[in-house]
Amino acid sequence: MNIEIIGFREELAVHFTELNLAWLKKYFVVEPIDHEVLSDPKRLIIDKGGFIFFATADKKIAGTFALIKTGGDEYELSKMAVDEDFQLLDALALIFVGGFQLLAAFGFGCQVLVVISRIQVNSLVPDLERLAHRDIQKVAIV
């Protein structure tokens, strides 16, 4: 399987919304703030200095995540979702690593990455810590 990390484009916004709504409905509850952000991710994430990435697997969108700028060099890792067909392939970790490698290639600087999660993200900790040692000074999981 060939996995490629790509950045946000307007035509991909629908995938960002659909993947996140499906993920939230399956594992959490969709809250009003989720509807707001997912209804206009370009304005509420990209235009405010954030980033949205997608992983494609054999030309199909497999997953997505966003880095929402919270101030200075601090970002919140948010809106993480993986298509059900790819959830057993550890696609979320691949998306994170690939997304941060892409950012590093363009000289992106992030001092603090905050991960707010209502579920255990222990399986992602090694990947996030590896990123912290290389590209990010601190990873805070709250």
N, C-alpha and C positions, 0 to 999 in steps of 0.2 A: 504494500500500500504506500503510495506516494503522498506525504503530507506536506503542505505548503502553508506558510503564514502570510496573510495579506492584510493590508490596512483597510480602514473604512472607506467605502464609496457609497454615494446616495442609494444606488440600486441594491445595496446589501442591507439597508436599514430594516427592510421587512424580515430578513433572516435574524437579525439581532433581536427584534421584537418577538417574533414567533418562538425562537429557541428559548429566550428568557421567560416568556409567559408559560411555556410548557414545563420548564424546569421549576419555576416558582409554584405552579399548580401541583406538581408532583411531590415536591419536597417541602414546600413552605405554604405561605398564603400570599396572594397578590395584594399588595397594599396600594393605597392611593398614590404614594410617591413613585412606586414602580410603574403604574400606568402613565404618570406624568413623564418620567424619564424615557420610558420606552416609546412614547408617542412622538417624541422629537429628539432622538439621541444626538443628532448633529448640533442642534442649538444648545442642548443642555450638557453635553459632554465635550464634543470636538471643539465647538466655538469658544469654550471656556478654558481651552488649553489641555484638554484630556485626549485620550486615545481610545480607539476601539480596534480590536484585532479579530480576525477570523482564521480558523484553520480549515483548509480544504483537504479532503481526502479523495483522491481520484476524481477531482473536479466538483465534488459535492461539499457543501458547507457542513463541517463536522462539529464545529463549536465556536465559541466566541468569549471574549472578556473585554472589560473596559478598565481603563485607569482614569479615575475622576480626580482632577486637580483639586486639592483641598487648601492649597496655599504654598507659596514659596516653592521648595523642592519636595513637597510632600504630596503623595497620591494615595487614593484609596483604590484597592483592587476590588472591582465590583462587577456585577452583571455577568457572572461566570455561568456558562451553560454549554452542555454538550448534547448533541443530537442522540436520541436513545440508541440508534444503530451503532454508535461509536463509544458508548459509555464503558464498555469492557476493555477498551484498547488503551486505557490510561491517557486518553486524548487531552484531558484538561492539563495535565502536567506538560505534555508536549506543546500545547498552545502557549502556556506561560513561558516556557523556556524559549521557544521560537519567537514569541512576541518581544521578549526582552533582548534577545540577540539582535532582532531587527532594530529596536530602539537604540541599542549600543552602537550599531553600525552607522546610525545617523547622529551620533554624539549626544543622545539624550542623557540628561543628568537627573537623578532622583536620589535624594538623601534618605528619605523615609518612605517605606511602603506599608500602608495600614491595610490589614485584612480583617473585615468585620464579618463574622459568620455565625449563623445560628445552628450549624451542624459541625461535626468534627472535621477538621481539615488536616488531621495528623498525617494522612498519606501524602499531602502536598508539602509538608514542612521541609523534607530534605531538598526538594527542588527550589523552594523559596529561600532556604538558607544558602544554597549554592549561589543563587542570584545575589543574595545579600553580600557574600564574600567577594563577588566579582564586580557587580555594578551598583549595588545599593548599600548604603552604610548600615541601615537598620530595617528589619522586618518586624512589625508588631502585629500579632494575631490577637484580636480581642473579640 
